[in-house]
Amino acid sequence: MRKWLPIGILLATLAVMLLPGATQAQVAVGVSIRVGPPAIPVYEQPPCPVEGYLWTPGYWAYGPVGYYWVPGVWVAPPRPGLLWTPGYWGWREGVYAWHAGYWGPHVGFYGGVNYGFGYTGAGFYGGEWREGRFHYNTAVVRVNETVVHNVYVNRTVIVNNSNRVAFNGGPGGVTRVATVEETRWGRELHTAATSVQISHQTTARGDRTNFYSENHGRPANAAYGRVGERQANQQARIGQGVRSGQLTPRETGHLEHQEARINQQVRQDRAANGGHLTGQERAQVNREQNHVSREIDRDKHNGRVDRPVERQNQERREEHPHR
């Protein structure tokens, strides 16, 4: 995928990325790219960890390195009663422009992009607010039902939409246009992405495994249960590598040692700062986790495998051929 990025667009892009309170119109005008975003990857949604959190789907953002994936994540809305309208890329007059997402009383137009998990391209079917509490439709979203009890099942809203195109208009893009209602809802008073969401995107931009140039449309960490849940996700990736045989015992031990060292560093820094990390410390931890993330990906695809695990997996397949 070729990148076209003159200096004017680069400066505009950087300005938008550093503007947490930007409105939808500002962001839509500020980022204009001549190469469309990759398709939305297929990934598993982590369960909602806390009652009241809403799902914000992953999306392709753009920066000096080109397109990079911002993982989907469960977040707290600014206040009860608000819903998240995802951002989308729209094509017009030869360029792709980003239309930022926002919080509002209704889910407006998001380009017809199928983000999954209740965001089928039109509307949202993953749940609804009832008397100040959000109720989750577990027909299309996952929740941790040991802590989230306000759930229901409505399968009639399931839409069979396998189109993963991530932009509206232009060659090969989604052709859907906004309805009268969506246009009206788009003019309602909105709240921009929260500081937690902005921080989440900033962290994603710092992880090379999110770059399209690195993952070719298949990000290693496509979704999180919470913002800042990266350490747990790294451990899950290591565990998967052990179970599949992609990681040898030597590689696993090295990766686990690095993760343990980072965890110890975090504990020491928090103890020294009253339970918190400074901005500089968070940046350092993020750099170190970036390094481990690249090592996990490299070790899992270097051709070396754990033969005993591989044999065990083959034996299980032979014992249960239809599983």
CORLINDA-V439990 format. One record per helix or strand of 2 or more residues. SS is the DSSP state (H for helix, E for strand). FROM is the first residue (numbers start at 1). TO is the last residue. If there is no record, write none. Layout:
ss=(SS	SS)
from=(FROM	FROM)
to=(TO	TO)
This chain:
ss=(H	H	E	E	E	E	E	E	E	E	E	E	E	E	H	E	H	H	H	H	E	H	H	H	H)
from=(7	24	32	53	59	66	72	83	88	95	102	127	133	151	155	167	180	195	208	212	223	230	249	279	307)
to=(17	30	33	56	63	70	76	85	92	99	104	130	137	152	157	168	185	205	210	215	224	244	272	300	319)
